[in-house]
Amino acid sequence: MAAGAGALALAAGSAPAAAAAAGAPGATAATPAPVDLAPYASYWFPDSLPEGSPGPGIVWRSLKQWTPQSDPDLAHNTATVPLAPRFTPVPPHRGARAGQARIASLVSFGPTARNPSQGSATADSYALTHWAYIDELVFWGGSAGEGIVLAPNAPVVDAAHRNGVRVLGNVFLPPAAYGGDLRWTRDLVQRDPLGRFPIAEQLVRVASAYGFDGWFVNAETEGGDSEIATLMRRFLRALRAAGEPHGLRITWYDAMNTTGRVGWQGALNELNQEFFEDRAGKVADTMFVDFRWTPQSLADSGALADRLGRSRHELWAAVDTESHGWDSAVRWDAIIPRERDHVVSYGFYRPEWTLSHLTDRSPGAFHRADDRFWTGRSLDPSRPDPEDPWRAPATAVADRSTVASLPFACSFNTGHGERWYEEGEVASEAPWSHLGLQDRLPGRRWAVDTAGPQPAVTLDFARAWRGGSSLLVAGPLTAPAAVGLHATRLALTRSTVLELVHATEAGPVAVEVGVATREPAAPGEPVPYTWLRARTLGAGRAWRRTRVGLSALAGRTAYGLAVRITGIGKEAVEWRLGALSVRDTAAGRRPAPPAALTVDAAARHEDRARLRLSWRRAAGPIRQYTVSRVLPEGTRRFLGGTCGTALYLPAVQRAGRERATVLEVRAVDELYAASLPARTTLTW
């Protein structure tokens, strides 16, 4: 843990989002090129700042002095998607268990400083999609040279919440070898004259204002004593008490013990249990057990949790994947034995290895690696490879879903891409990443049932209906191939319809849709789909809409969705699914538009501008907002999107000698219907 954090201490830092030329639409004053308007994920020291001066681009800030009112990046860092409730479908095979081990994931999405608040202009990003197996994500980072309290950025929180996953910020008190200073520990647990813990109150204020779910507290600075340990425990209690009305959680990392010294136990034991549960009750919601664990120490930890009246699955056994990913040596039977109950839960440290180890960092290459990490070598959660030494999450932990109400739609958008598409047409040639724009993707990647050769099923970036990606099924189909998609809990009525947007690029196919109106009888049993004929498609690249009425299933619940592809002839098939939606035909008005689109700040240099935009939220349920510019000939070009009401645009290029650039923002609903635009102009 310390080694990984120490590496972050060397990372490049960030500059503040500086105020720049004038916020009113049509402003004409030029601003020098060096002005940086970009908003970044927030980071602080608890109170006092380091000696000396920060490195280039790094800003030292005191959390004690922070207020929402004085935060210039608040609108850009605020998540807006609420935490969705989850359900657990019957697992696709017997080894994946519900109600036992869970998974935490500690991820560094970027350096502590200069970590963009709202995505970036590259497809090279850790676009995590396997949320179905994760319970808690820690936005890992922090360093002595930048800041040691790190809040997650909004796109990560919005994507996680859409899938029912909690996101925690990180409080990292680093070892002295990595620049740690015990005064920051004392700053964290300081009390005011009334005995309150002001930094605990600030941590709750930040999480509530930004919209995330709590804090991972990691005290690894040496030199403490029993007094500071007592203060730390009381600080955690104060943090829990203040955060409980807001639904916030605390995870404690096994480092400081009750003597105040740093002594990683690799266990829950008498030296650290008071940070997890003391005589008065719960102190932390979960504990991350250090990498030094052994099979015996985990067994003893689970037994102690039982005696304390706590769930043993509130203990995360650390699994280090930073350097070797699925080749990491892990004593799996100590955590998730196959033949008996799981011992404890587990936590991945730095699973973004699935991107960082690649030479080819294209989106397709990344998702192939990430699928193998989470699903296993077989790439089919219903048929795991028993010889695979990597015990992938899909082989041990039941997947979860949040698809429980209508309308529902998915365009298989992963949250990054090499272009942006709208209704099958390229709306921007620029690469992009923004996790907040990610769809709720199928949790089981990919459950395929066929009597013939299994086709390749991938999230593909060559073409898309909307966003940056689509679902591609490719290969010789000597027998029908059924591809499981979403696990659902959708109440069907006489007016419910299912719609596909799809295309066949090689080999004619017959397409059917599957709706399961009951669950399998037991884990590993086939999903009992009712198959409904959709369409026969000849080869050709044209996107086709196919609507299937579900009135025959009215009054029942859809527990799962699938497609079945049958090749016609002997030619290998390439069938692409651009979008899937389920809705009641009675629904379907265009959403209301946002209002008051404003250029809050602009920095121009020659024929390029950097902008901060904001607008007022549209009425009604909104999936996201998209921002475009209108070119002189009247066509639109996509510039970016977000779930919130503020967006930074790093490069708006003047078109020819136009005097003003027209900017538009549209509200987009769950079915991707777009509102009329709100407009403003940028005068050159």
GIURQUI-V434668 format. One record per residue. PSI is psi in whole degrees, -180 to 180 (NA if undefined). Layout:
BEGIN
((PSI) (PSI))
END
This chain:
BEGIN
((-49) (-38) (-43) (-42) (-38) (-35) (-36) (-25) (-20) (-2) (156) (151) (-172) (158) (159) (160) (98) (149) (143) (-169) (120) (133) (-11) (145) (140) (5) (144) (-10) (133) (150) (136) (150) (-36) (-15) (131) (110) (-7) (130) (146) (159) (140) (146) (150) (169) (153) (-45) (-79) (153) (162) (164) (153) (-151) (148) (159) (173) (130) (-1) (140) (124) (126) (150) (123) (-33) (-28) (-5) (141) (150) (-36) (-28) (7) (108) (-18) (11) (-47) (-30) (-23) (3) (120) (147) (-10) (123) (157) (117) (142) (147) (158) (163) (108) (168) (127) (154) (-11) (166) (-22) (-20) (116) (141) (150) (13) (-125) (144) (175) (131) (154) (120) (110) (131) (105) (-7) (-179) (164) (-49) (153) (35) (109) (141) (-33) (60) (-174) (170) (56) (149) (-6) (85) (157) (85) (77) (132) (-13) (53) (-22) (-22) (-3) (138) (-37) (130) (130) (125) (86) (142) (-167) (140) (156) (-24) (-9) (-58) (153) (3) (119) (126) (140) (151) (161) (-41) (-39) (-45) (-43) (-44) (-44) (-47) (-37) (-28) (12) (20) (131) (148) (130) (141) (173) (129) (110) (111) (99) (156) (156) (-33) (-22) (27) (7) (150) (124) (-21) (-28) (-33) (-44) (-37) (-42) (-42) (15) (152) (149) (177) (-20) (6) (7) (164) (97) (-32) (-33) (-44) (-37) (-40) (-40) (-40) (-42) (-51) (-39) (-41) (-39) (-20) (25) (-171) (7) (-160) (141) (119) (120) (97) (98) (11) (126) (166) (2) (176) (-177) (-30) (-45) (-31) (-41) (-42) (-40) (-44) (-42) (-36) (-46) (-39) (-42) (-39) (-43) (-45) (-43) (-32) (-20) (-42) (-20) (4) (23) (155) (159) (133) (129) (133) (134) (89) (-80) (139) (-174) (-10) (-11) (-13) (160) (116) (89) (124) (-28) (29) (163) (119) (-171) (-19) (-16) (-2) (-25) (-15) (-9) (-47) (123) (-169) (-24) (-8) (-155) (134) (-54) (152) (-37) (164) (134) (112) (126) (158) (-16) (8) (156) (166) (-40) (-40) (-33) (-40) (-43) (-36) (-45) (-41) (-40) (-42) (-42) (-46) (-30) (-4) (19) (157) (133) (-18) (6) (8) (125) (112) (125) (133) (111) (112) (11) (-38) (-30) (-1) (-128) (-6) (5) (141) (114) (132) (80) (-36) (-19) (-19) (-57) (68) (149) (-30) (2) (178) (148) (143) (-52) (-178) (-179) (160) (127) (130) (112) (58) (-4) (3) (-31) (-21) (-46) (-26) (-7) (144) (-46) (106) (27) (158) (-41) (-44) (-40) (-48) (-30) (-42) (-42) (-36) (-41) (-39) (-47) (-30) (-34) (174) (-30) (-21) (26) (108) (-17) (-13) (69) (152) (113) (-16) (-2) (118) (-22) (117) (82) (152) (-40) (-20) (-10) (-27) (132) (140) (158) (163) (160) (10) (89) (10) (157) (150) (158) (139) (149) (128) (14) (36) (122) (-7) (8) (164) (169) (-12) (170) (130) (145) (122) (44) (-4) (146) (119) (-12) (135) (-1) (140) (156) (161) (138) (102) (-27) (-21) (-1) (143) (167) (107) (160) (136) (-29) (107) (97) (131) (111) (131) (117) (150) (-8) (-164) (139) (125) (161) (130) (120) (157) (118) (147) (6) (-34) (155) (157) (-45) (138) (-134) (-2) (166) (175) (127) (128) (120) (142) (173) (128) (95) (-10) (157) (144) (119) (126) (115) (137) (-113) (140) (133) (169) (72) (123) (122) (142) (179) (-21) (6) (134) (150) (135) (137) (144) (115) (168) (150) (119) (-14) (134) (121) (148) (154) (133) (132) (154) (143) (134) (119) (120) (9) (165) (164) (155) (-25) (160) (137) (-13) (152) (148) (128) (77) (145) (123) (132) (131) (132) (-67) (153) (126) (131) (165) (145) (154) (-5) (135) (137) (141) (132) (122) (133) (120) (140) (24) (-29) (-16) (12) (141) (-3) (172) (134) (117) (-9) (153) (145) (169) (149) (126) (129) (121) (141) (108) (-171) (-1) (141) (150) (142) (105) (132) (129) (114) (-31) (150) (134) (150) (128) (165) (134) (-21) (-26) (164) (35) (151) (138) (158) (148) (156) (175) (164) (46) (126) (139) (103) (-31) (147) (140) (113) (144) (114) (-120) (29) (146) (148) (134) (149) (125) (152) (162) (172) (142) (140) (152) (150) (175) (125) (132) (-47) (174) (142) (142) (131) (165) (152) (119) (159) (-33) (0) (-8) (161) (147) (127) (133) (-27) (174) (165) (162) (-17) (-157) (28) (143) (138) (131) (113) (-17) (90) (115) (130) (137) (108) (-129) (30) (143) (-28) (143) (127) (126) (142) (146) (136) (143) (139) (129) (-175) (-31) (13) (14) (135) (145) (172) (155) (150) (141) (153) (175) (150) (117) (134) (NA))
END
